[in-house]
Amino acid sequence: MKSTKEKVLEWAEQRNLLNEENHTKQLIKLMEEVGELSKAILEKNPYDTIDAIGDIRVVITILAKQLNLDDDDCFQSAYEEIKDRQGILKDGTFIRFK
């Protein structure tokens, strides 16, 4: 059985979206989806919040592939960078110690 990621990449391939020259357009699409997420959160709309987070994940998966990266590897790399950070929560924002 194919994973959702495999299905997304197959869908993108069928639509010729995985060409590296499309990455700037994919970046614009990401910003559009982040805007939709912001709106959904501000409006406290759980359905649109779920939809926007899903859309962002699809866009990130495609963008990474366009750049010859694997989004799972990028995710792991980000975790490795933050896993040992220490800090405090102030007004809902994590502030790391230097």
Buried (B, 14 or more C-beta within 10 A) or exposed (E): EEEEBEEBBEEBEEEEBBEEEBBEEBBEBBEBBBEBBEEBBEEEEEEBBEBBBEBBBBBBBBBBBBBEEEBEEBEEEEEEEEEEEEEEEEEEEEEEEE
